[in-house]
Amino acid sequence: MQDLSLEKAREVILAHAPQLTATEQVPLLDALGRVLAVDVTAAFDNPPFDRSPLDGYTFHYAATAGASAAQPAVLDVIGEECAGDYYAQAVPAGKAVRIMTGGAIPQGCDCVVRQESVQVEGDKLFVPFETHAHENYCFAGEDVAKGTVIAHAGECLTAAHLGVIASMGYAAVTCYRPLRIALASTGDELLAPGEPLRPGKIYNSNLYILAGRLREMGFQSQLLGILPDDVDAAATVVAEKAKTVDLFLTTGGVSVGKKDILHGVVQAVGERLFWRVCMKPGGPAIAYTVGNTLGIALSGNPFASYATFELLARPAMARMSRRTDLALTQRTVTLADAFPKVSRGRRFIRARVTPDGQAHLPQQHASGSLASVVGCNAFLDIPAGSDPLPVGSQATAVMLF
């Protein structure tokens, strides 16, 4: 297949992007950003006991019946309890226990008064007002009741999830294993950053923007560097590495030039799913399989590789890793800047969309330009056959962040 619409290309890719099924036990802190495979339920009520929300004194509320500033209730203070302590004795009527924030409410007590609101002289507590049952009182299970699902299978775990799970005493959780991704660039013209710049050479920016984007999304990738512009040598690397990864991403080598080697590589090692997508930039993309591994070969032009990574590879990664939070979303926006070009074919242009729905455009839109991507958080989907778009035009934005 070739010359597919973007939607059809995604459909083909997703049909060859199976969801992960293997799971593993993960220490709690290492589970941040991982996808939970099994529901986590509350093993007990949290808090596990009735507790005080403040520093003060606890007693049975009836002891203050009729109390006023002129005639305060007087109670005997018979003990003290800090958070982490446990006052085991029942507190008789007319008696009080000093209690700190988080302390367990002793038996016989059903309210707490703030220490700043009362007076204490020796072991006598003076309360100048009436209190009520369960005033300043936190019940057991008020936060989470025993048996409640506190984290659901399929959720991508956040710091808040880790805190709630830790509050239940769990030291590890069951997660799906990480998605294994290999990333490489092609092109003898490329240099690794740090090497001296030589005539005819450019630095390999694609590897860094895509590897960085993968890290932003919570994925780690195996960086293979620059593949040689040789079909046999590159095919050897792809075939061997495909045995150990779920997804193989490359940039460059997908058009019709003499050194566009990915056509030969795919023919040598796997099965091509399609070539060329009806979009600009990044149209000459290839999707293929090597055994059970999905391969997506992106354009070598810097912005083109970034755009097709987001529009083609990202949906595949979201499905494979069960990361529903990575699904692309769309919104209607208003152009704050004009787009001066005719779009004979479907075009995606970079933009910065502000919360008020205004789309701000950079001056540079060439597929080989990368600097103008900085600060952009969306692509505007410009339909084929569109005239130049003046300020105030409506457009559909594909949101990246």
N, C-alpha and C positions, 0 to 999 in steps of 0.2 A: 504493500500500500504506500501511496505517496500523495502529497498535496492534500493533507487532511485539514479539516477545520480544527481549531484549538480544542473544542469540546469533544470531537471524535478522537483526537490524539490522546486526550486525557482518559477517555473511556477505554481505549486500547491499553494504555499504560496501567490503569487501575485493574484491568482484568488480569494483568500479569504481576500484580503487587500484592501477594498474599499477606494477611495479617500474621504477626508473630504469635506463636502458641507456646513456645518454651518459657518456663518461669524459673525463678531462683529466689532464694532467701537473701534479703539485702539488709545490712545494718541500717538502722533508722536514718542516721545523718546522710548516708550514701544514697538513700532513696529519694532525696530531693530531685524533682524533675522527672522521676521515673513513673511509669504507668502501673498502677496497682492491679494485680491479677485476681485477688481474692478480697471480698469485703472484710473490713475490720470492724468488729462490734465491741461495744463497751462491756468489759468483763464485770464491772460493778458500777454502782451509782457514783457519780462525780458531782459535787464532793461526796466522799464516802460516809460522811456524818453531817449532822446539823452543825453549822459553824457560825462564828461571829464575823460580820463584815467590817468591824471597826474595833478600836481599842476602847475598853470601857468596863462595865460591870454587868453581870448576868444574874437573874433571879426569876422567881415566879411573879408574873405581873400583878397578881392580886395584892401583893405586899404594899403596893403604892395607892391603893384605893383611897380616894379623898385627899391625896397629897396636894399641897399647894406651896407657893413661895413662903407664905406666912406660917404654914405648919407642914414642913416636909416629912415624908416617910423616913424612918430611921431603920436601917438594916445592919446586921453584923456581917462584916467581911471575914469569911472563914478560910479563904484560900486564894490561890492565884494560878492562872493557867496561861502559858505562852503557846504560840503555834508550835506544834510538834509534841507538846505535852498532852497528858490525858488525865483529867480530874475524875477519878474512878468512883468517888463517893456520891451518893444522892445528896442534893442540897435541900435542907429542910425549909419550910415556909418561914419567911422573915429573915432568911440568910442570903448572902450574896457572895459571888466569886469574881475577883478581878480577872478579866479575860482580854487577850490580845487578838488582833486581826488574824483570822484563820483558825483560831482555837475552837476545839469541839465544845458545843454547848453541853454542860453537865446535865445529868438526869435531875429532874425537878425544876429546871429553869426553862423559861419560854420567851424571854425577851432580853434585850441588851440596851443599856443606856450609854451614851457617849461620855467619856470621862471628863470632857470639858464642860459638860452640862450639869455635873453634880459636885458635891463637896465631900471630902473625906477627912475625918479627924480620928487619927489612930486607927482602930478597927471598926469605926462607925461610918456608914455611908448615908448621906443625906440626899434624898431625891425630892426636888421641889415641884413635882408634877406627877400626874397619873400616867401610867404606861398601859400598853395593850398587848395582848397575846401576839407573839411572833413579830413584834416591833424590832427592827434592825436584826433580822433573823434570816439566815440562809439555810434552806432545807437540803437534806441529802438528795442527790440526784437532780438538783435544780439546774445544773449546767447540762449534764448528760445522764439519762436514765439507763440502768443496766439493760443490755440487750439491744440498745440503739446502734444502728450502723453509723459509725463515725467517719468512715471513708469507704467509698464505693469502688468496686472493681471497675476499671476503665478510667478512673480519674488520674490526672497527672498531679502528682503530689507537690504541694506548695509548703512553704515554711509553716503556715497555719495548720495544715494537715499534720505535719510532724509534731507540732506542739500538742495537738489534741490526742494524737496516738500515744505520745510519750506520757500524757497525763493518765493513760490507762495502764502504764507499766510495760508496754510492748517495746522490746529492744530491736526487733527486726520485723519486716513485712515481706510478703510475697509479691514480687513484681515480674512483669514480662522482661525477658532479657533485652539488653540494648540492641538497637538496630545497628548492623555492621555495614559501614559505608567506606568505600575506597574512592579516592579523588585524585585525578591526574590531569595534567595539561599535555598537549601535543604541540610540537613545533620546534624545529632547530633554531628558530630565530629568538627563542626565549632564553633569558638568563635568570638565575635565582638572585633575589635581592642580596646585596653584599659583594657580588662579583663586580669586577670592573666593567663599565659599559664599553662595548666595542662597536665598531661601525656595522650597521645593518642589524643590530640586536636591540631587543626591548626587554624590559623586566616582566616577569611573570606575575601580573596583578590578579589574573583570574583565580589562581589557586588560593590567594589570600582573601579575596572578598568572599569566595564560596566557602572556604574553610571557616572563616570568621562568622559567616551567616549560619553555618551549621552549628557552631558553638553557641551563637545567640539563641538558636532554637533548642539547645540542650542536647545536641548530638556530638559525639566524637567521631572523627574520621581518620582513616589511614591515608596519610599524604604520601603519594608515590612520586611526587615531583614531576619532571618533564619526560614524557615518553619520546623516544627517537622517531624521526620521520621515516620509519622503515616498517613496512607492513609485518614482516615476519617477526622482527624484534618486539614490536608493540603487541602483536597477537600473543606472543609467548607470555608477556607480562599479564595481559588481560585474562588469558585462559587460566593461568596459575592462580592469580589473585581472586578470580571469580569463585574458586572453590571454597573460599573462606569468608565471603561477604554476601550480604543480601542485595546490595545496590552498588553499582559501579558507575561513577560519574566521571566524564571527561569533558574537556573544553578544547575546541579546535579540531580541524581535520575532517569536517563534515560537508564541505561544499563540493565544488567540481574542479578544483585546482589540481596541479600535478602532485602536490604534497598533502592532499586531503585523503589521508590513509585510512580513516575509520571505516569506509566502505569495504575495503579489503580485509581489515581486521575482523569486522563483523562476519563477513563471508567465511573467514577462516575458522572462527571459534564458536559461532552461534547461529541464531536465527533472527533475521531482521523483522521487526514488527511494522515499522513505517519509516519513511524518510520524507522530510519537508512538511512543515505546518504552514497553513495559510495565514501568516501574521508577520509583522515587521516590528522590531528586529527579531533575529534569531530563527527565521524560518527554516533554514537547512539543518534541523535537528534530526537525530536518528534515535529510535528506540529499538532495543534488541534484547534477547535473552541468551544467556550462556548456562545451560542446565536450568537450575532453579533460581539463578541470579538474574535480576533485572539490570539492564544497562541503559543509560541515557547519555547520549553524546550531544553536547551543546556546542553552539557556535563559539568561535575563538574571539570574536569581537567582544571587548569587555562588557559593555552594557547589554549586548545581545545575550551573552552567557548568563548574566545576572537575571535578566528578564525571563528567559526560558527556564532557568533554575526555579524561580518563584512560581511560574505558571504551569510548568510540567513536572518538575521533580518534587516540589513541595507537596502537592496533593498525593503523590506516591508515598512519600515518607510519612505523611500524616496517616494514611491508611495502614501502611505496613507496621508502624510503631504504635497504632491505636491512639494517636495524639489528636483528639478531636479539637483541641485548642489551636491547632495549626491550620484549620480549615480557612480558606480564603473567604473574605466577606466583601460585599459590594455596597456602595452607597451613591446616591446621586449628588453631584457637586456642581458648583458654579465657577466658571473660569474667572480668576482674578487677573489673568494675563492672557493675551491673545496667542493662539497657535497659528502661525502664518502659512503652514504647508497644506497642500491638497493631499488627501489620503486616498490614493487609488485602491489600495488594499487595506485590510484591517491593520491598525497600528496601535501600539501601546507606547505611551509617552510617560516619562517620569514626572512626578508632581509632589508637592507638599500640601497636604490637605489639613486645614486648620479646623478646630472644633466647630466653628460656625459654618462649615461646609464650603469654604472658599478654597479653590485649587490654585496654588501659585506655581508657575512654571519657570524652570531655568531657561537661560538663553540658548544653551547648547543641547541639541537633541540627537546628535550623531551617534550611531551604534558603537563607534569606536571610542566614544568619550565616556570617561568614568567619573571625572571630578564633579560633574553636575549631579551625580546621584546622591552626593552627601547632603543630608538634611531632608531627602525625599522619603515619604512614607506610603506612596501609592503609585499605581500605574493608571493612567486614564485610557479607557478602552474606546478607541476612535473607530467607528464602523467604516467599512470599505465604501468608497464613493463620497466621502465627506469633503466639503470645501474647507478653506481656512476658517478657524473658529474665532470669532471676536470675543472680547471681554463680555462676560454675562451669559455666555453659552452654557447650556446644561450638558453634563457628561457623566458617564458611569465610571466611578473610581473603584479599582480593585485595591483594597486596603492590605498593606503588608505588615503593619505594626498596629 
